[in-house]
Amino acid sequence: MNHPLTQIWIHAIWSTRDRLPLMKKNFRTQLDTYLRYKLQEMGCLVRIINGTVDHMHALFQLPHERPLTRLMDHIKGESSRWINQQRFLQTPFSWETGYCALSVSGSVVPRVEAFIRDQTLLHQKMTFDQEYRQFLTKCGFIEQGWIPSEIEKHKRPVPVTAQEIEWESPSH
């Protein structure tokens, strides 16, 4: 082949520092727009960005020339700086250091998009820690004995088993 041909869909999730509920509605729409712009600026095709008061989800195609770690560090750093420059909050804003990013098969992109779109409905039923643990369980991390330090650090009960996982959108 004369050039790389890739289609790598990524579902990325990241949270506010210490899971603080800082992202109020008064600026979350502007944040979604800013994150979309930053991802597009880095060559990503963005399908959806959405979140709640304490975390964000993004579904996008990763360009072959962009390492995921650099891309995530860039959009988190730039958006954190932007939130602080806009003075949306009275205290300094920052994201948690890490993130979760998993590849998504093209055949399930519409389901993942619906899941991300329906975050407000989902979080009427469960916390972010419960959602995150469910996500990690579905992907096999919990089964392998990998417990995310963020969940352990917050010492919140997360009563989710593999049988309770539903990746369907809450509105369906």
C-alpha positions in Angstrom: 0.0 0.0 0.0 1.2 3.5 -0.7 -0.2 5.0 2.5 -1.6 4.0 5.9 -5.3 3.2 6.0 -6.8 3.0 9.5 -10.1 3.1 11.2 -9.5 3.0 14.9 -12.5 4.1 17.0 -11.7 5.1 20.6 -14.1 5.4 23.5 -12.2 7.6 26.0 -13.3 8.4 29.6 -11.7 10.7 32.0 -12.7 12.4 35.2 -12.3 15.6 37.2 -9.6 15.6 39.9 -10.9 13.6 42.9 -14.2 13.1 41.1 -15.4 16.5 42.2 -18.7 17.5 40.6 -17.3 20.7 39.0 -18.6 20.7 35.5 -21.9 22.6 35.8 -24.4 23.0 32.9 -23.4 26.6 32.6 -20.2 25.7 30.8 -20.5 22.0 29.9 -21.9 22.7 26.4 -19.0 25.1 25.7 -16.6 22.5 27.0 -18.0 19.8 24.7 -17.6 22.2 21.8 -14.0 23.1 22.9 -13.0 19.4 23.2 -14.5 18.6 19.8 -12.5 21.5 18.3 -9.3 20.3 20.0 -9.8 16.7 18.8 -10.6 17.8 15.3 -7.5 20.1 15.4 -5.5 16.9 16.0 -7.0 15.1 13.0 -9.7 13.1 14.8 -13.1 12.4 13.4 -15.4 13.0 16.4 -18.6 11.1 16.7 -19.8 12.4 20.1 -18.6 14.1 23.3 -20.7 14.1 26.4 -20.4 14.0 30.1 -21.7 14.8 33.5 -20.6 16.9 36.5 -17.6 14.7 37.2 -16.4 13.0 34.0 -16.4 13.0 30.2 -16.8 10.5 27.4 -15.6 10.9 23.8 -16.0 8.7 20.8 -13.5 9.5 18.0 -11.3 8.0 15.3 -7.6 8.0 16.2 -5.4 9.2 13.3 -2.6 6.8 12.5 0.0 9.4 13.1 -1.2 10.4 16.7 -0.1 8.4 19.7 -3.1 8.1 22.0 -1.2 9.1 25.1 -0.1 12.4 23.6 -3.5 13.1 22.2 -5.3 12.5 25.6 -2.6 14.5 27.5 -3.0 17.4 25.0 -6.8 17.6 25.1 -7.0 17.2 28.9 -4.2 19.8 29.4 -5.6 22.3 26.9 -9.2 22.0 28.2 -8.1 22.3 31.8 -6.2 25.5 30.9 -9.2 26.8 28.9 -11.6 26.2 31.8 -9.3 28.1 34.2 -8.8 30.9 31.7 -12.6 31.3 31.2 -13.0 31.5 35.0 -16.0 29.2 35.0 -15.2 28.1 38.5 -14.0 30.0 41.6 -11.3 27.3 42.3 -8.6 25.9 40.0 -9.8 23.1 37.7 -7.9 20.0 36.7 -8.6 16.5 35.4 -7.4 13.2 37.1 -4.0 12.2 35.7 -5.2 9.0 34.0 -7.9 8.0 31.6 -9.5 4.9 30.1 -9.5 4.5 26.4 -10.6 1.4 24.5 -10.9 0.5 20.9 -14.4 0.1 19.6 -15.5 -2.1 16.7 -17.1 -0.2 13.9 -20.2 -2.4 14.2 -20.9 -1.2 17.7 -20.1 2.5 17.2 -23.9 3.4 17.1 -24.5 1.6 20.4 -21.5 3.3 22.1 -22.7 6.7 20.7 -26.2 6.2 22.2 -24.6 5.1 25.5 -22.5 8.3 25.6 -25.4 10.5 24.5 -27.6 9.1 27.4 -25.1 9.8 30.2 -27.6 12.0 32.1 -30.2 9.2 32.2 -27.6 6.6 33.2 -26.3 8.7 36.1 -29.8 9.0 37.5 -29.3 5.2 38.2 -25.6 4.8 39.1 -22.5 6.8 40.1 -19.5 7.3 37.9 -17.5 4.8 40.0 -20.2 2.2 39.4 -20.2 3.0 35.6 -16.4 2.8 35.5 -16.2 -0.5 37.4 -18.9 -1.9 35.0 -16.9 -0.7 32.0 -13.7 -2.3 33.4 -15.5 -5.5 34.2 -17.0 -5.8 30.7 -13.5 -5.3 29.3 -12.0 -8.0 31.5 -9.8 -5.9 33.7 -11.5 -6.7 37.0 -11.5 -10.4 36.2 -7.8 -10.2 35.7 -7.4 -8.8 39.2 -6.8 -5.2 38.1 -8.6 -2.8 40.5 -8.3 0.8 39.4 -6.6 2.8 42.1 -9.1 5.6 41.6 -11.9 3.4 42.8 -9.9 2.1 45.7 -8.7 5.6 46.6 -12.3 6.9 46.9 -13.3 3.8 49.0 -16.8 3.9 47.6 -18.8 0.7 47.4 -19.2 -0.4 43.8 -21.7 -3.4 43.9 -21.5 -4.4 40.2 -21.1 -7.9 38.9 -20.6 -9.1 35.4 -24.2 -10.2 35.2 -25.4 -6.7 35.9 -23.7 -5.1 32.9 -26.0 -3.5 30.4 -24.3 -1.5 27.7 -27.6 -0.6 26.1 -28.5 3.0 26.3 -30.8 3.7 29.3 -33.4 5.2 27.0 -33.9 1.9 25.2 
